[in-house]
Amino acid sequence: MDVNVAAAAACAIAGLGVGLTAAIAFRWSEREQAKGSNGGRTSSRTGPGGPPHQEPALPPGVDTVLSVLRSCAIVLGEGDEVVKASSAAYAMGLVRGGAMAVDPMLSLARATRRDGEIRQVELELPRPGAARAAEPLAVSVRVAPLGSRLVLVLVEDLTDRRRIEAIRRDFVANVSHELKTPVGALSLLSEAVADASDDPEAVQRFAGRMQIEATRLASLVQEIIDLSRVQDDRILADPEPVPVDELIAEAIDRCRQPAAAKQILIAAGGTGDLYLDGNRGQLAAALGNLVENAVNYSPPRTRVAIATRRISSAAALGEADGELIEISVTDQGIGISEKDRERIFERFYRVDPARSRATGGTGLGLSIVKHVAASHRGTVSVWSVEGQGSTFTLRLPAGQAPDRTPSSEPRSDATASDSLPAPEARS
């Protein structure tokens, strides 16, 4: 998965920097100890016919190395005073008032000063200025002697790496669990077909169930592939003009059959002839997931509305003036509670697991929407009231039509069962 590659690369880069600095410190320490064994440890040397020569505060080259490291760097003197500290060390609250503010790190530094041993531990620290319930900072601390008097403390923030590892573990566990259901069902159904070989009606029934499970399995695998392509939220390098009207038509066509089976009207309206700059496949998948969710979680004989308009990014996001395309998908379904709205875009999270399995949902659709929006420099949000329905809104930077100027002519489109009258629109 892309997230594992990114995490491995980050670990390699950080490890290289820590190792380089520790190596410099270790070499310098050896040289200084060798000098001390020949002439006794001292902080000054007297040259012939001249004043005492003071040992430099930092070994040559170390200051330059520390300035380019991503890790926090702190150099402590003989009296535990801070000789040098990076700005990140102050930002993390490791240094306050010219002194080390974390007692476990100070104890490590003192032990290293006594015996010259390099030490490395992992600690959890409270976030500076955050509430007690906030997630602590996970850090790796490496302490090494720097010359005969100084101690170098390197602190690497592991919080994001730990979070990525936790996400990866959860993802693998969830995928394994989700795959077991259709695979196990297919195995049992194949045995049932074999046992009922002399009963054509039973064979047909079991074969139908096998087709449903095979479709669910194929959908899950495809959505895992889609998610792996967009989960790093990397901005697209070569976007292309994508007509919004065609994306909506594809989404409606994708949901035409299940909507007709439930007599749900899918209506599209708003500003027409709009364009986005992006990846057509990803945008189609995102909008299709929103419309499919709206149909799946709506009761029969209700309405799903898709609306489009052009808005100012300054008004919507508070950013520099520009134009956004807003696509909203509104249903009259079961709605989403406030606690569920906070997690609705997480992978494999379901508001109603039993209903999701009944409709064939994988729990990945909204996560894909979130990542597609991020990779297109946009956002996705949800408004919902339990028992009344939900509105999911995509806001993406506007694009230009190829070789022609976009217009703002309103358009309306709808599809539904022929016998279904259009319900009243909801405010």
Stockholm file with secondary structure:
# STOCKHOLM 1.0

chainA/1-427         MDVNVAAAAACAIAGLGVGLTAAIAFRWSEREQAKGSNGGRTSSRTGPGGPPHQEPALPPGVDTVLSVLRSCAIVLGEGDEVVKASSAAYAMGLVRGGAMAVDPMLSLARATRRDGEIRQVELELPRPGAARAAEPLAVSVRVAPLGSRLVLVLVEDLTDRRRIEAIRRDFVANVSHELKTPVGALSLLSEAVADASDDPEAVQRFAGRMQIEATRLASLVQEIIDLSRVQDDRILADPEPVPVDELIAEAIDRCRQPAAAKQILIAAGGTGDLYLDGNRGQLAAALGNLVENAVNYSPPRTRVAIATRRISSAAALGEADGELIEISVTDQGIGISEKDRERIFERFYRVDPARSRATGGTGLGLSIVKHVAASHRGTVSVWSVEGQGSTFTLRLPAGQAPDRTPSSEPRSDATASDSLPAPEARS
#=GR chainA/1-427 SS CHHHHHHHHHHHHHHHHHHHHHHHHHHHHHHHHHHHHHHCCCSEEECTTSCEEECCSSCTTHHHHHHHCSSEEEEECTTSBEEEECHHHHHTTSEETTEECCHHHHHHHHHHHHHCCCEEEEEEECCTTCCTTSCCEEEEEEEEEETTTEEEEEEEECHHHHHHHHHHHHHHHHHHHHHHHHHHHHHHHHHHHHHTTTCHHHHHHHHHHHHHHHHHHHHHHHHHHHHHHHTTCCCCSSCEEEEHHHHHHHHHHHTHHHHHHTTCEEEEEEECSCEEEECHHHHHHHHHHHHHHHHHTSCSSCEEEEEEEEEEHHHHHSSSSCEEEEEEEECCSSCCCHHHHTTTTSTTCCSSHHHHHHHTCCSCHHHHHHHHHHHTTCEEEEEEETTTEEEEEEEEEBCCCTTSCCCCCEEEEEECCTTCCCCCCCC
#=GC SS_cons         CHHHHHHHHHHHHHHHHHHHHHHHHHHHHHHHHHHHHHHCCCSEEECTTSCEEECCSSCTTHHHHHHHCSSEEEEECTTSBEEEECHHHHHTTSEETTEECCHHHHHHHHHHHHHCCCEEEEEEECCTTCCTTSCCEEEEEEEEEETTTEEEEEEEECHHHHHHHHHHHHHHHHHHHHHHHHHHHHHHHHHHHHHTTTCHHHHHHHHHHHHHHHHHHHHHHHHHHHHHHHTTCCCCSSCEEEEHHHHHHHHHHHTHHHHHHTTCEEEEEEECSCEEEECHHHHHHHHHHHHHHHHHTSCSSCEEEEEEEEEEHHHHHSSSSCEEEEEEEECCSSCCCHHHHTTTTSTTCCSSHHHHHHHTCCSCHHHHHHHHHHHTTCEEEEEEETTTEEEEEEEEEBCCCTTSCCCCCEEEEEECCTTCCCCCCCC
//
